[in-house]
């Protein structure tokens, strides 16, 4: 699910690590793709070099040369003032104080690092190589005037850019995957979790300097994909399909993270996991419930409808949404309150193996992960116009759907929406108008006189009483 970070704090971190990006300069010159290679003698692998890190900035005093192929550069802006190199043993960031590094060190360029005089450091446990420690005892970038002293160009050969094929489960194993840090990996089959489909890869940097989305496999094993607000692809929308994903494997302390080079790394063009689910109506799903206890929804089942609840106004449990299609409505409960769809979103929900049960008399299906839904568009639901008596008589069919009552009055003390108020009309019947005390409009005085009220029809039934109720979504649901 999407996470964003405050610009000031994050920019300070990027100044140290540069592992996402800042604004990069555009260069007219094309990347250098010459085939010349000095064939410098190499006396350590990248993994052996990383083992020399002592836990604090570590000066390299010996004549050590390592070589690696550039597998990520700064062209898209998702990496800032650094290149990522790898050999067959491991990989690591090389911090260089210059923008437009891709012109000299593009993906596919072999480079030699003359390490004597440089420092090994780490950010969040990720070992990297750079220059003299700064006042915060973090290694700095290699000064632009010293690049040629330490970083030597080798031949350009894109065929040497290879990705290790791994699973998300393997990446999440902190011990077995440690050698893969700083290398290019490929997950054969992945997709964005439902709540992160169709959203920008990153927020604008004025809002957030970095954004985290989640990708998963068909077993719902997840990993974070982190993107910079300064990347050139930040406003591209995350695709809805499934397919291979290439990225640089990183870690922040004990949290595995992935960084793509650009959007072609995300080839989610195929059908999503469980794409062959059978679409059922909400009325059908409701008919499966035997009336008591719990019922498990058959595997291979999904529903599609429009969200009629408004999470932004908090007059519904934060883990719930109400969905309605042409046949009925139902409450869907998730295991989290973050990233859930909004009022008017059209969604598909995978109900395979979910539990149908009643919560104080209202049928709901849950507890689902955010992976179980995907936004497919937007839509509107026209409420049924009815008297209160008609709503009461049809409650079992109309439960969790939008109902509009005209010519009604609201009464009760105090004269705010919070709690239980009485809604009456000329039919001689009444309903409870219920509002959570946590709703954003709970302390607003309700409208007096004749009004029209639109809300989600429901009930609150215990062993001793049963209250039939209507819940508005926001203040626009009550009109003169």
For each residue, the residues with C-beta under 8 A, 3 or more apart:
1: 193 195 196 213 214 336 338 339 370
2: 195 196 199 211 212 213 339
3: 211 212
4: 203 207 208 210 211 212
5: 9 10 208 209 210 211
6: 9 10 208 209
7: 10 11 205 206 207 208 209 229
8: 11 12
9: 5 6 12 13
10: 5 6 7 13 14 20 208 209 210
11: 7 8 14 15 22 209
12: 8 9 15 16
13: 9 10 16 17 123
14: 10 11 17 18 19 20 21 22 80 209 210 228
15: 11 12 18
16: 12 13 123 136 138
17: 13 14 93 123 124 126 128
18: 14 15 21 22 79 80 81 82 93 95 141
19: 14 79 80 82 93 123 126 250 259
20: 10 14 78 79 80 209 210 226 227 228 229 230 231 259
21: 14 18 24 74 77 78 79 80 228 230 231
22: 11 14 18 77 80 81 228 230
23: 77 230
24: 21 74 75 77 80 99 100 230
25: 99 100
26: 100
27: 100 103
28:
29: 103
30: 33 103
31: 102 103 104 106 109
32: 103 104 106 109 153 156
33: 30 106 108 109 156
34: 153 155 156
35: 155 156 157
36: 153 155
37: 110 154 155
38: 112 152 153 154
39: 154
40: 65 67 112 114 152
41: 65
42: 65 66 67 112
43: 63 64 65
44: 48 49 64 65 66 115
45: 48 49 66 87 88 89 90
46: 49 50 66 68 85 86 87 89 90 91 92 182
47: 50 51 89 90 179
48: 44 45 51 52 89
49: 44 45 46 52 60 64 66 92 115 120 129
50: 46 47 53 90 92 120 127
51: 47 48
52: 48 49 58 60 120
53: 50 58 120 121 122 127
54: 58
55: 122
56: 137
57: 119 120 121 133 137 138 139
58: 52 53 54 119 120 121
59: 117 118 119
60: 49 52 64 115 116 117 118 119 120
61: 116
62: 115 116
63: 43 116
64: 43 44 49 60 114 115 116
65: 40 41 42 43 44 112 113 114 115
66: 42 44 45 46 49 87 112 113 115
67: 40 42 87 110 111 112 113 154
68: 46 85 86 87 91 92 110 111 113
69: 85 86 87 108 109 110 111 157 160 161
70: 73 83 84 85 105 106 107 108 109 110 111 161
71: 84 85 86 91 107 161 183 184 248
72: 79 83 84 107 184 248 259 261
73: 70 79 83 84 101 102 105 106 107 261
74: 21 24 77 79 80 81 82 83 99 100 101 102
75: 24 102 106 107 261 262
76: 79 231 232 233 261 262
77: 21 22 23 24 74 80 228 230 231 232
78: 20 21 227 228 231 233 259 260 261 262
79: 18 19 20 21 72 73 74 76 82 83 84 93 248 259 261
80: 14 18 19 20 21 22 24 74 77 99 228 230
81: 18 22 74 95 96 97 98 99 101 141
82: 18 19 74 79 93 94 95 96 101 128 141
83: 70 72 73 74 79 93 94 96 101 105 111
84: 70 71 72 73 79 91 92 93 94 182 183 184 248
85: 46 68 69 70 71 91 92 94 111 113 182
86: 46 68 69 71 90 91 92 182 183 184
87: 45 46 66 67 68 69 90 91
88: 45
89: 45 46 47 48 179
90: 45 46 47 50 86 87 179 180 181 182 183
91: 46 68 71 84 85 86 87 180 181 182 183 184 248
92: 46 49 50 68 84 85 86 127 128 129 181 182
93: 17 18 19 79 82 83 84 126 128 129 182
94: 82 83 84 85 111 113 128 129 130 142 151
95: 18 81 82 128 129 130 131 139 140 141 142
96: 81 82 83 101 141 142 144 147 151
97: 81 131 140 141 142 143 144
98: 81 101 144 147
99: 24 25 74 80 81
100: 24 25 26 27 74 103
101: 73 74 81 82 83 96 98 104 105
102: 31 73 74 75 105 106 107
103: 27 29 30 31 32 100 106
104: 31 32 101 109 153
105: 70 73 83 101 102 109 111 151 153
106: 31 32 33 70 73 75 102 103 109 156
107: 70 71 72 73 75 102 158 161 261
108: 33 69 70 156 157 158 160 161
109: 31 32 33 69 70 104 105 106 153 154 155 156
110: 37 67 68 69 70 153 154 155 156 157 160
111: 67 68 69 70 83 85 94 105 151 152 153 154
112: 38 40 42 65 66 67 151 152 154
113: 65 66 67 68 85 94 118 129 150 151 152
114: 40 64 65 149 150 151 152
115: 44 49 60 62 64 65 66 118 129 150
116: 60 61 62 63 64
117: 59 60 150
118: 59 60 113 115 129 130 131 142 150
119: 57 58 59 60 129 130 131 132 133 139
120: 49 50 52 53 57 58 60 127 128 129 139
121: 53 57 58 127 128 129 130 133 138 139
122: 53 55 125 126 127 128
123: 13 16 17 19 126 128 138 252
124: 17 251 252 253
125: 122 251 252 253 254
126: 17 19 93 122 123 181 182 250 251 252
127: 50 53 92 120 121 122 181 182
128: 17 82 92 93 94 95 120 121 122 123 139 182
129: 49 92 93 94 95 113 115 118 119 120 121 139
130: 94 95 118 119 121 139 140 141 142
131: 95 97 118 119 139 140 141 142 143 146
132: 119 139 140
133: 57 119 121 137 138 139 140
134: 137 138 139 140
135:
136: 16
137: 56 57 133 134
138: 16 57 121 123 133 134
139: 57 95 119 120 121 128 129 130 131 132 133 134
140: 95 97 130 131 132 133 134
141: 18 81 82 95 96 97 130 131
142: 94 95 96 97 118 130 131 146 147 150 151
143: 97 131 146 147
144: 96 97 98 147
145:
146: 131 142 143 149 150
147: 96 98 142 143 144 150 151
148: 151 152
149: 114 146
150: 113 114 115 117 118 142 146 147
151: 94 96 105 111 112 113 114 142 147 148
152: 38 40 111 112 113 114 148
153: 32 34 36 38 104 105 109 110 111
154: 37 38 39 67 109 110 111 112
155: 34 35 36 37 109 110
156: 32 33 34 35 106 108 109 110
157: 35 69 108 110 160
158: 107 108 161
159:
160: 69 108 110 157
161: 69 70 71 107 108 158 184
162: 184
163: 184 185 186 246
164: 180 183 184 185 186
165: 185 186 187 188
166: 170 171 177 180 185 186 187 249
167: 170 171 187 188 217 221
168: 171 172 187 190 215 216 217 221 222 223
169: 172 173 217 219 221
170: 166 167 173 176 177
171: 166 167 168 177 180 185 187 223 249 256 258
172: 168 169 177 221 223 256
173: 169 170 176 177
174: 177 178 251 254 256
175: 178
176: 170 173
177: 166 170 171 172 173 174 180 181 249 256
178: 174 175 181
179: 47 89 90
180: 90 91 164 166 171 177 183 185 249
181: 90 91 92 126 127 177 178 249 250 251
182: 46 84 85 86 90 91 92 93 126 127 128 248 249 250
183: 71 84 86 90 91 164 180 248 249
184: 71 72 84 86 91 161 162 163 164 246 247 248 249
185: 163 164 165 166 171 180 246 247 248 249 258
186: 163 164 165 166 244 245 246
187: 165 166 167 168 171 190 215 217 244 245 247
188: 165 167 244
189: 217 218 242 243 244
190: 168 187 215 216 217 242 243 244 245 268
191: 215 216 217 240 241 242 243 268 272 273
192: 196 197 213 214 215 216 238 239 240 268
193: 1 196 197 213 214 215 216 222 339 369 370 371
194: 197 347 370 371 372 373 374 375
195: 1 2 214 338 339 340 341 370 373
196: 1 2 192 193 199 213 214 215 238 339
197: 192 193 194 238 239 240 374 375
198: 237 238 240 375
199: 2 196 213 237 238
200: 203 211 234 235 236 237 238
201: 211 213 227 231 233 234 235 236 237 238 263
202: 208 210 211 227 228 229 231 234
203: 4 200 207 208 211 229 234
204: 207 208 229 234 235
205: 7 208 209 228 229 230
206: 7
207: 4 7 203 204 229
208: 4 5 6 7 10 202 203 204 205 211 229
209: 5 6 7 10 11 14 20 205 228 229 230
210: 4 5 10 14 20 202 226 227 228 229
211: 2 3 4 5 200 201 202 203 208 226 227 229 234
212: 2 3 4 224 225 226 227 257
213: 1 2 192 193 196 199 201 224 225 227 238
214: 1 192 193 195 196 222 223 224 225
215: 168 187 190 191 192 193 196 222 223 225 245 258
216: 168 190 191 192 193 220 221 222 223 371
217: 167 168 169 187 189 190 191 220 221 273
218: 189 242 273 274
219: 169
220: 216 217 369 371
221: 167 168 169 172 216 217
222: 168 193 214 215 216 371
223: 168 171 172 214 215 216 256 257 258
224: 212 213 214 255 256 257 258
225: 212 213 214 215 245 247 257 258 259 260
226: 20 210 211 212 250 257 258 259
227: 20 78 201 202 210 211 212 213 231 233 234 259 260
228: 14 20 21 22 77 78 80 202 205 209 210 231 234
229: 7 20 202 203 204 205 207 208 209 210 211 234
230: 20 21 22 23 24 77 80 205 209 234
231: 20 21 76 77 78 201 202 227 228 234
232: 76 77 262
233: 76 78 201 227 236 262 263
234: 200 201 202 203 204 211 227 228 229 230 231
235: 200 201 204
236: 200 201 233 263
237: 198 199 200 201
238: 192 196 197 198 199 200 201 213 266
239: 192 197 266 268 269
240: 191 192 197 198 268 272 374
241: 191 268 269 270 271 272
242: 189 190 191 218 268 270 271 272 273 275
243: 189 190 191 266 267 268 269 270
244: 186 187 188 189 190 267
245: 186 187 190 215 225 258 260 265 266 267 268
246: 163 184 185 186 260 261 265
247: 184 185 187 225 258 259 260 261 265
248: 71 72 79 84 91 182 183 184 185 258 259 260 261
249: 166 171 177 180 181 182 183 184 185 256 257 258
250: 19 126 181 182 226 256 257 258 259
251: 124 125 126 174 181 254 255 256 257
252: 123 124 125 126 255 257
253: 124 125
254: 125 174 251
255: 224 251 252
256: 171 172 174 177 223 224 249 250 251
257: 212 223 224 225 226 249 250 251 252
258: 171 185 215 223 224 225 226 245 247 248 249 250
259: 19 20 72 78 79 225 226 227 247 248 250
260: 78 225 227 245 246 247 248 263 265 266
261: 72 73 75 76 78 79 107 246 247 248 265
262: 75 76 78 232 233 265
263: 201 233 236 260 266
264: 267
265: 245 246 247 260 261 262
266: 238 239 243 245 260 263
267: 243 244 245 264
268: 190 191 192 239 240 241 242 243 245
269: 239 241 243
270: 241 242 243
271: 241 242 275 276
272: 191 240 241 242 275 374
273: 191 217 218 242
274: 218 277 300 302 350 352
275: 242 271 272
276: 271 300
277: 274 300 301 302 350 352
278: 300 301 302
279: 302 303 304 348
280: 284 285 301 302 303
281: 284 285 303 325 326 327 328
282: 285 286 303 305 323 324 325 327 328 329 330
283: 286 287 327 328
284: 280 281 287 288 327
285: 280 281 282 288 297 301 303 330 351 356 365
286: 282 283 289 328 330 363
287: 283 284
288: 284 285 295 297 356
289: 286 295 356 357 358 363
290: 293 295
291:
292:
293: 290 357
294: 355 356 357
295: 288 289 290 355 356 357
296: 353 354 355 356
297: 285 288 301 351 352 353 354 355 356 365
298: 301 352
299: 352 353
300: 274 276 277 278 352
301: 277 278 280 285 297 298 350 351 352
302: 274 277 278 279 280 348 349 350 351 352
303: 279 280 281 282 285 323 325 330 348 349 351
304: 279 325 346 347 348 349 376
305: 282 323 324 325 329 346 347
306: 323 324 325 344 345 346 347 378 379 380 381
307: 321 322 323 341 342 343 344 345 346 347
308: 322 323 324 329 343 381 401 402 456 473
309: 316 320 321 322 343 456 473
310: 313 315 316 342 343 473 474
311: 314 316 318 321 340 342 343
312: 342 343 440 474
313: 310 439 440 441 473 474
314: 311 318 436 438 439 440
315: 310 435 436 439 441 471 472 473 474
316: 309 310 311 320 321 322 436 456 471 473
317: 320 333
318: 311 314 337
319: 333 334 335 336 337 340 366 367
320: 309 316 317 331 332 333 334 364 366
321: 307 309 311 316 331 332 334 340 341
322: 307 308 309 316 329 330 331 332 400 456
323: 282 303 305 306 307 308 329 330 332 347 349
324: 282 305 306 308 328 329 330 381 400 401 402
325: 281 282 303 304 305 306 328 329
326: 281
327: 281 282 283 284
328: 281 282 283 286 324 325 397 398 399 400 401
329: 282 305 308 322 323 324 325 398 399 400 401 402 456
330: 282 285 286 303 322 323 324 363 364 365 400
331: 320 321 322 359 362 363 364 365 400
332: 320 321 322 323 349 364 365 366 368 373
333: 317 319 320 364 365 366 367 368
334: 319 320 321 337 340 366 367 368 369 370 372
335: 319 366 367 368 369 370
336: 1 319 339 340 369 370
337: 318 319 334 340
338: 1 195 370
339: 1 2 193 195 196 336 370
340: 195 311 319 321 334 336 337 370
341: 195 307 321 345 347 373 375
342: 307 310 311 312 345
343: 307 308 309 310 311 312 473
344: 306 307 378 379 380
345: 306 307 341 342 375 377 378 379
346: 304 305 306 307 375 376 377 378 379
347: 194 304 305 306 307 323 341 373 374 375 376
348: 279 302 303 304 373 374 376
349: 302 303 304 323 332 368 372 373
350: 274 277 301 302 368 372 373
351: 285 297 301 302 303 354 365 368 372
352: 274 277 297 298 299 300 301 302
353: 296 297 299
354: 296 297 351 365 366 367 368 372
355: 294 295 296 297 365 366 367
356: 285 288 289 294 295 296 297 363 364 365
357: 289 293 294 295 363 364 366
358: 289 361 362 363 364
359: 331 362 364
360: 459 460 461 462
361: 358 458 459 460 461 466
362: 331 358 359 399 400 458 459 460
363: 286 289 330 331 356 357 358 399 400
364: 320 330 331 332 333 356 357 358 359
365: 285 297 330 331 332 333 351 354 355 356 368
366: 319 320 332 333 334 335 354 355 357
367: 319 333 334 335 354 355
368: 332 333 334 335 349 350 351 354 365 372 373
369: 193 220 334 335 336 372
370: 1 193 194 195 334 335 336 338 339 340 373
371: 193 194 216 220 222
372: 194 334 349 350 351 354 368 369
373: 194 195 332 341 347 348 349 350 368 370
374: 194 197 240 272 347 348
375: 194 197 198 341 345 346 347
376: 304 346 347 348
377: 345 346
378: 306 344 345 346
379: 306 344 345 346
380: 306 344
381: 306 308 324 401 402
382: 402
383: 401 402 403 404 454
384: 398 401 402 403 404
385: 404 405 406
386: 390 391 394 403 404 405
387: 390 391 405 425 426 427 429
388: 391 392 405 408 423 424 425 427 429 430 431
389: 392 393 427 428 429
390: 386 387 393 394 427
391: 386 387 388 394 395 398 403 405 431 457 468 470
392: 388 389 395 429 431 468
393: 389 390
394: 386 390 391 397 398
395: 391 392 398 399 457 459 468
396: 399
397: 328 394
398: 328 329 384 391 394 395 401 403 457
399: 328 329 362 363 395 396 457 458 459
400: 322 324 328 329 330 331 362 363 456 457 458
401: 308 324 328 329 381 383 384 398 456 457
402: 308 324 329 381 382 383 384 454 455 456 457
403: 383 384 386 391 398 454 455 456 457 470
404: 383 384 385 386 452 453 454
405: 385 386 387 388 391 408 423 425 431 452 453 454 470
406: 385 425 452
407: 425 426 450 452
408: 388 405 423 424 425 450 451 452 453
409: 423 424 425 448 449 450 451
410: 421 422 423 433 446 447 448 451 453 478
411: 421 422 424
412: 415 419 420 421 422
413:
414: 418
415: 412 445 446 448
416: 442 443 444 445 446
417: 421 433 435 439 441 442 443 444 446 472
418: 414 435 436 437 439 442 443
419: 412 434 435 437
420: 412 432 433 434 467 469
421: 410 411 412 417 432 433 434 435 446
422: 410 411 412 430 431 432 433
423: 388 405 408 409 410 430 431 432 433 453 470
424: 388 408 409 411 429 430 431
425: 387 388 405 406 407 408 409 429
426: 387 407
427: 387 388 389 390
428: 389
429: 387 388 389 392 424 425
430: 388 422 423 424
431: 388 391 392 405 422 423 424 468 469 470
432: 420 421 422 423 460 467 468 469 470
433: 410 417 420 421 422 423 446 453 455 469 470 471 472
434: 419 420 421 460 467 469 470 471
435: 315 417 418 419 421 439 441 442 471 472
436: 314 315 316 418 439 442
437: 418 419 442
438: 314 442
439: 313 314 315 417 418 435 436 442
440: 312 313 314
441: 313 315 417 435 444 474 475
442: 416 417 418 435 436 437 438 439
443: 416 417 418
444: 416 417 441 475
445: 415 416
446: 410 415 416 417 421 433 478
447: 410 451 478 480
448: 409 410 415
449: 409 480
450: 407 408 409 480
451: 408 409 410 447 478 479 480
452: 404 405 406 407 408 478 479 480
453: 404 405 408 410 423 433 470 472 477 478
454: 383 402 403 404 405 472 473 477 478
455: 402 403 433 470 471 472 473 477
456: 308 309 316 322 329 400 401 402 403 470 471 473
457: 391 395 398 399 400 401 402 403 469 470
458: 361 362 399 400 468 469 470 471
459: 360 361 362 395 399 466 467 468 469
460: 360 361 362 432 434 466 467 469
461: 360 361 465 466 467
462: 360 465 466
463:
464:
465: 461 462
466: 361 459 460 461 462
467: 420 432 434 459 460 461
468: 391 392 395 431 432 458 459
469: 420 431 432 433 434 457 458 459 460
470: 391 403 405 423 431 432 433 434 453 455 456 457 458
471: 315 316 433 434 435 455 456 458
472: 315 417 433 435 453 454 455 475 477 478
473: 308 309 310 313 315 316 343 454 455 456 476 477
474: 310 312 313 315 441 477
475: 441 444 472 478
476: 473 479
477: 453 454 455 472 473 474
478: 410 446 447 451 452 453 454 472 475
479: 451 452 476
480: 447 449 450 451 452
